[in-house]
């Protein structure tokens, strides 16, 4: 058995958020004929993974979900939560104050909604479009410290996110990790949480080594799993420094890059 860890946005689906038939068919074939289990590893919340898990028949073939950049690990067949980590409550007002210093909006999540103080933020609208989740406006984001939040997401232009990332690491780096998942999203997650760390736990649970892991991604929040995997695949649309980490570079997400990589690395070698 092997595990295929797939990022979603920029990797599994196109820029128009479409799972193409060539990619879907290749992934069904990998599960059905090659004893591969798919792990959807994404910064997205759990609710935004459900339709893709259904299209890829993860429940039937025994796949896994890693929402919140690995903040949760869920067995698709049963819905069992195998691991979960949340932000410490006192971090929420601190992260809020940091984002306000850069005039940036900050989001978090319930199981079903995106939480934000602002209803008209265009970058929050991008997250709504990507996830398909509804926006819930909250009067005071700092009050969300009463909830168990798996992550926060700072949203805005890249030229503000880059210095915010540096300051968040300098001030809170012993308690959080911060990394960009796109040019306008900065992930703020509990320390030690990334896709690679959670996939490492999954491999341990299954009695597998990293050689049994194939990882495909396109951005900085994919670095952990790309470095862990015995076979690492960067998308053609990935930044050059992401490609440099990977052992193989495939076509872009708009050119069925996942299907192309499977053909070259799995189907043609069996």
N, C-alpha and C positions, 0 to 999 in steps of 0.2 A: 504493500500500500504506500502511496505517496500523497502528499498534501500540495495542492496548488493554491497559493495565496494570491488573491486578486484585489488590487485597488479598484475603485469604481470610476470616479470622475477622472477623465483623462486617460483611462486605461481600458476598462471593460466596456464602457459606453462611449458613444461619439460625442462631439461637441454639442450636438443637439439633444443629448441625453437619451439616445436610442441604443438599445441592445440589438445589433444587427443579426440577421438570420445566420450568416456564416459563423459568427462568433458563438452564438447560442448552440448551433449544431455541433461545432467542434468541442464545446464544453460538455455537452451531453455525451458525445462519443468518448471523451476522455474518462468520464465517470463510469459509463456503461462497459467499456471495452478494455480499459487500462488500469482499473482499480485505483483511480485518483479521486480523492475527496477534496472538494472545493471549499476554501475559506474566504468569504467576502470580508476583506479588511479595509475599513474605510473610516474617515473622520465623521461620516454621516451618523445620525442617531439611529437607533434600532428600527423605528417605524419606517424609515426611508430605505431600508434594505429588503422589506418584505416582498415587494413585487418582483424584484430581481431574483430573490431566493426561490420564489414560486416558478418563474420562467425557467430557471436552471434546474428545477426539480431537486433542490438540496434536501428536502425532507425525505424523498424517496431514496436518494443515494447516500445520505448520511453526512452532509456537509456541516459547515460551521459559519457563524456570524461573529465578526469582530467589529462592532460599532464603536464610536467614540475613540478611534485610533487604538483600539485594543483595550479600552477601559472596561469593556464587557467581553466575555467569551460565552457564546451560546451554542448549544447543540441544536442544529436545525430540525432534526428528526423528532425531538421531544420537547423543545423549548426550554430545556434545563439550562439555567445560568451556571456555568462552570467556574467563572471567576468574575469579580466586579470590584472596581476601585473608584472612589469619589473624591472630590476636592475637600480639604478641611474647611469647615464652615467659616473660619476667620479669614480665609484667603479671598472670599468673594468680595467684601468691601475693598480690600487692597487692590485686587485686579480691576475693580470698577474705577477706583481713583486713578490708577495708572492710565487706563484708556481715556479718561476724561482729560488728563493732562495733554494728550495728543489730539483732543477733539475727535475721538473715535467712538463708535458705538460698540457695545458688547452684548453678546447673545448667550443664552444657555437653553436648556431643554427640559421639558417633562417627557413622559413616554409618548405624548401625542402632539405637543405644541412646541413652537419656538418662542422663547421668552425675550422680550426687548422693551426698553423704555420708549423707543421711537417707532412710530407706525409708518413713517414716510422715508425711512432710510433706504436708498437704492441698493446698498450692499446687503442689507437684510432681505430685500426683495429677491436678490440673487439666490440666497440660501433657501428662501421659500420655493423658488422655481426649481432648484436642484432637488430638494427633499420632498416636495409636494405636501409639506406640513403647514398647518395653519399658524398664524402669528398671534400670540397672546401678549397684549401690552400690559406691562406692570408699572405701577407708579414709582417704585423705588427698587432698583435692581439690587441694592445692598441688602434689602430685606430677604432676598432669596437665600441668604446664608442659613435660613431655617430649613431649607430643602437639602436633599442629598444630590448634589449636582456632579455629573460625571466629567464635565469639562465646561469651559467657557470659550467663546469664539470672538476675538476682536476682528471687526470688519472695517474696511476702508482702503484708501489708496496705498500702494506699495511703499511710497516714499515716507509715509508715516508709520507703517507697520514694521519696517526694518529697524528704526531706532527704538520703537516700543519693544520689539523682540529683545534687543540688546539690553535695555533697561530692566525688563522683566527678569531676564536671566541673572543680571547683576544683583538685583534686590531680592529675588525670591528663588534663585536657582537651586537652593538646597531643598526646596519643597515642591517646585513645579518644573515641568518641561515646557518649552515654547518653541514652536516651529511653524513655518508657513506651509499650508496645504494648497495654496494658490496665490496669485499676485494680490488678492484682496482679502484673504482669510489668514489669520494667525491663531493657531490652536494653542490653548492654555490648558494643560492637563496635569494630573497628579504626577509627581516625580517618579520616574521609572516606567511610566506607561508609554509604550509605543507599540507599533504593530509587531516589531521583532521580539520584544520581551514577551508579549502574550502568545505569539506563535511558538516561542521556546517552551512556554508552559504547556501548550497543546501537544507539542512533540513529546514532552516528558509523559504526559497522561497516556499517550498512545504507544509509548515505548519505541519511539522513532528517533533518529538522529537528524541533524540539519541536512545531511545528504539526501534525505527523503523529501525535502522541501524545495518546491519551485515557487519563486516569488516574482510577480510582475507589477511594476509601478511606474510612476511618471514624475513624482514630486518629492519634496524634502521630508514629508511625513512617511515616505516609503523607505527611507534610508535604512532603518533598523532591520526591516525584513529582507531587504536586498543584501545587506551585509551578512545576515544569518544564513541565508539559503544556499544550499549546495549548487543550485542553478538559479541565477538571478537575471531577470530580463527587464531592461529599460525600454520604454516606448520611444518611438521615433520622435515624438513631440516633447520628450523630456528635456530639461536643461542639460547642458553639456557635462556639468559636474555630477549629475545623476547618472548619465550614461557611463561616465568614467568608473563608477562603482560596480556596474553590472558586468556579468560575464558574457552577455549577449544583448544586442540591440535589435529590436524588431521594427515593424512598420508603425505608423502612427495609429492612434485610436480611431481616426476617421478612415483608415485603410485596413480595418480588420486585423490590427497588429497582434491581438491575442490569438486569433485563429492561425495566423502565419507562424507565430512562435511555436504553437503546439504541433503544427505540421513538421516543422524543422527539428524540434527538440524531443518530441515524444513519438508521434506517429511514424516518422521516417526512420526512427532508430529501433523500432520494435520488430 
